Amino acid sequence: MIMTVTLTILCLLLILCFVTTSIIPTPVGACASLIGGFLLLSFIYGFLGAHFAAVIQIIVYAGAIMVVFVFVVMLLNVPTQDLPKVKISLADILSILLSIPVLILVSIKILNWQAPMIDSQNVEMKDIARKMFIDYLWPFELISFLLLTALVAAITVAHKNKGSRYMLKEGSDHGR
Amino acid sequence: MDAKICIICGLILFFVGFFALLYRKNIIFMMLGIEMMLNAANLVFAAGTQIYHNADGQIMIFFIMAIAACEAAVGLAMLIWLSRNRKIMDTDHLTLLRG
């Protein structure tokens, strides 16, 4: 019972962090709030027994990917972004009001679902490693090629080439 | 019970990320929205691991993280190119497909 209450509180905090990320005007604040959300997410993985996922969530996601985001925000000196002004029409309000009962109905359906009873051991690191290098060997190798391709693409795109014909001309209208 | 709460939480988080992707105009915020959607998918995979006692879900989390890393690398490189050569970061000003 106390586990369920703790998990619910963690989930609510996680939703709060992600909502903050989507509506905060400052880019660094958005990145920091998303990193906080990733830490909460790794706690939730630990509660669910997915320890491998909890560890790589912190090391890879919060430690590597988000650091790249923060670095780019610092490098480009992104200013505070004003939130886009949206005119809220009657159709918007109606769709929001209609989506809430749909969410409640789906939640009730999920909560009433009888999960299959499977009597096997919890997933250990050993099982993940065995499966990854036997059943998922080809996808694993393809992912390594994908990472290599992304590395080459990122270097090629971000490389400074002065003679490009698509560069900003003097007095042009910011590429419009 | 724990896993079901996480599935509902993943559902809500996916739509929060989708909202960020549609609402914000700056490319950095849109990419953060995509990251949120990928993490919502990860959360549902972790819940599935707990329900079925199967390692496949955690392997999928690993693969999704690798794909998110690729997406972040290429997207941020494109962002650097745009801000250096065109001095823009808003999708409202990106009206040309070429170059």
Contacts between the chains, C-beta under 8 A, distances in Angstrom:
chain1	res1	chain2	res2	distance
A	3	B	2	6.5
A	4	B	1	5.6
A	4	B	2	6.0
A	4	B	5	7.0
A	7	B	2	5.3
A	7	B	5	5.8
A	7	B	6	7.3
A	8	B	5	5.9
A	11	B	5	6.1
A	11	B	6	6.9
A	11	B	8	8.0
A	11	B	9	4.0
A	14	B	9	6.6
A	14	B	13	7.0
A	15	B	9	6.7
A	15	B	12	5.7
A	15	B	13	6.4
A	15	B	16	6.7
A	18	B	13	5.6
A	18	B	16	4.8
A	18	B	17	6.9
A	18	B	36	5.3
A	19	B	16	5.7
A	21	B	20	6.8
A	21	B	32	5.8
A	21	B	36	6.8
A	22	B	16	6.0
A	22	B	17	7.5
A	22	B	19	5.9
A	22	B	20	3.4
A	22	B	23	6.8
A	22	B	24	7.1
A	22	B	29	7.5
A	22	B	32	7.7
A	22	B	33	6.5
A	22	B	36	7.4
A	23	B	23	7.9
A	27	B	26	7.5
A	27	B	28	5.5
A	27	B	29	7.3
A	30	B	28	7.8
A	30	B	29	6.3
A	30	B	32	5.8
A	31	B	32	7.2
A	34	B	32	5.8
A	34	B	35	6.9
A	34	B	36	7.3
A	37	B	36	7.9
A	37	B	39	7.7
A	38	B	39	7.2
A	41	B	39	6.1
A	41	B	42	7.6
A	41	B	43	6.6
A	44	B	6	6.4
A	44	B	9	7.9
A	44	B	43	6.9
A	44	B	46	7.5
A	45	B	46	5.3
A	47	B	2	6.6
A	48	B	2	6.5
A	48	B	3	6.6
A	48	B	6	6.4
A	48	B	46	5.0
A	48	B	47	6.3
A	48	B	49	7.0
A	48	B	50	4.5
A	49	B	49	7.3
A	49	B	50	5.5
A	50	B	46	4.4
A	50	B	49	5.3
A	50	B	50	7.1
A	50	B	57	7.3
A	50	B	58	5.5
A	50	B	61	7.3
A	52	B	58	5.3
A	52	B	62	7.8
A	53	B	42	7.1
A	53	B	46	5.6
A	53	B	49	7.9
A	53	B	58	5.2
A	53	B	61	4.6
A	53	B	62	7.8
A	56	B	61	7.6
A	56	B	62	6.7
A	56	B	65	6.3
A	57	B	42	7.8
A	57	B	65	7.9
A	60	B	65	5.4
A	60	B	69	7.1
A	61	B	39	7.7
A	61	B	65	6.3
A	61	B	68	7.4
A	64	B	69	7.1
A	65	B	35	7.4
A	65	B	68	6.3
A	65	B	69	5.7
A	65	B	72	5.0
A	68	B	72	5.9
A	68	B	73	7.3
A	68	B	76	6.2
A	69	B	28	7.1
A	69	B	31	7.5
A	69	B	32	7.2
A	69	B	72	6.9
A	69	B	76	7.2
A	72	B	28	7.2
A	72	B	76	4.9
A	72	B	79	6.5
A	72	B	80	6.8
A	73	B	28	6.4
A	75	B	80	7.2
A	76	B	79	7.3
A	76	B	80	6.9
A	76	B	83	5.0
A	76	B	89	7.3
A	78	B	26	7.4
A	78	B	28	6.2
A	78	B	89	6.8
A	81	B	24	7.5
A	81	B	25	7.5
A	81	B	26	4.9
A	81	B	29	7.0
A	84	B	23	6.6
A	84	B	24	7.0
A	84	B	25	5.4
A	86	B	23	7.4
A	103	B	11	7.6
A	103	B	12	7.5
A	106	B	8	7.8
A	106	B	11	6.9
A	107	B	8	5.0
A	107	B	11	7.9
A	110	B	4	5.3
A	110	B	7	5.6
A	110	B	8	5.8
A	111	B	4	5.5
A	111	B	8	7.6
A	113	B	4	7.0
A	115	B	3	7.3
A	115	B	4	7.6
A	115	B	51	5.0
A	116	B	51	7.5
A	116	B	52	7.4
A	118	B	51	8.0
A	118	B	52	6.1
A	118	B	53	5.2
A	120	B	53	4.7
A	121	B	53	7.0
A	122	B	53	6.4
A	123	B	49	5.9
A	123	B	53	6.2
A	123	B	54	6.9
A	123	B	55	4.9
A	123	B	58	6.6
A	127	B	55	4.4
A	128	B	55	4.6
A	128	B	58	5.4
A	128	B	59	6.4
A	131	B	55	4.8
A	131	B	56	7.0
A	131	B	59	6.1
A	132	B	59	5.4
A	132	B	62	7.4
A	136	B	59	5.5
A	139	B	63	6.5
A	143	B	63	6.0
A	143	B	66	4.7
A	143	B	67	7.7
A	146	B	66	7.0
A	146	B	67	7.3
A	146	B	70	5.7
A	147	B	66	6.2
A	147	B	69	6.9
A	147	B	70	6.1
A	149	B	70	7.8
A	150	B	69	7.5
A	150	B	70	3.7
A	150	B	71	8.0
A	150	B	73	4.9
A	150	B	74	5.4
A	151	B	73	6.8
A	153	B	73	7.8
A	153	B	74	5.3
A	153	B	77	7.1
A	154	B	73	4.4
A	154	B	74	5.5
A	154	B	76	7.5
A	154	B	77	3.9
A	155	B	77	7.6
A	157	B	74	7.1
A	157	B	77	4.2
A	157	B	78	5.7
A	157	B	80	7.9
A	157	B	81	5.3
A	158	B	77	4.0
A	158	B	80	4.8
A	158	B	81	5.9
A	160	B	84	7.3
A	164	B	85	7.0
A	164	B	99	7.8
A	165	B	99	7.6
A	166	B	85	6.8
A	166	B	98	7.4
A	166	B	99	3.2
A	167	B	85	4.7
A	168	B	85	5.5
A	168	B	86	5.4
A	168	B	87	6.2
A	174	B	86	6.3
A	174	B	87	6.0
A	174	B	88	5.4
A	174	B	93	5.8
A	175	B	86	4.2
A	175	B	88	6.1
A	175	B	93	6.6
A	175	B	94	7.5
A	175	B	95	7.7
A	175	B	96	6.2
A	176	B	93	6.2
A	176	B	95	5.6
A	176	B	96	7.8
